[in-house]
Amino acid sequence: MSDREIFASRLKILRTKLKKTQKEFAIFVESTPATISAYENATKNASLDVITNIAKKCDVSIDWLCGLSDKEKISSDDIKTYSDIIKRLTDIEKHLKIDCNLINVTYDRLAGELLFYDTKIKSFFKDWSNMIILHASGTIDDNLYSLWINQQLELYEIELQKPQKKTK
């Protein structure tokens, strides 16, 4: 697939995901429907200024839009899925430079400070605890550990539920 075809495909995916017609999308990104159609049909190349504008307005990575990365979003502080939480936790674990047990054997506490009641997070912590032990002991290598983390990120790509208000 050529660069132009990748951009065309990603642009259409993006527009469809935003639930916009070509006309609505063109207005949104300050273009014309004919130009958007030409981009999506890979009959016209977009300039860097146009690609940058689309990426900014749609909050996506230019690299993703151009096919250089599979990561659509630019790093965001928004936590919308269980996968987002797991990614943050595994990033913290990866960057710890001190010798410590990250997960307490009760699976409910992280470094003795965090208590999770959510069953999905508790399930992840139970499995993660076992993987950390296997990784630390050398039973599995860095590549296998990373592969497992990536599988978990896909598995837990589930939107978070709003917390239920506790009744008195």
Buried (B, 14 or more C-beta within 10 A) or exposed (E): EEEBEBBBBBBBBBBEEEEBEBEBBBBBBEBEBEBBBBBBEBEBEBEEEBBEBBBEEBEBBBBBBBBEEEEBEEEEEEEEBBBBBBBEBBEEBEEEEEEEEBBBEEBBBBEEEEEBEBEBBBEBBEEBBEBBEBBEEEEBEEEEBBEBBEEBBEBBEEEBEEEEEEEE
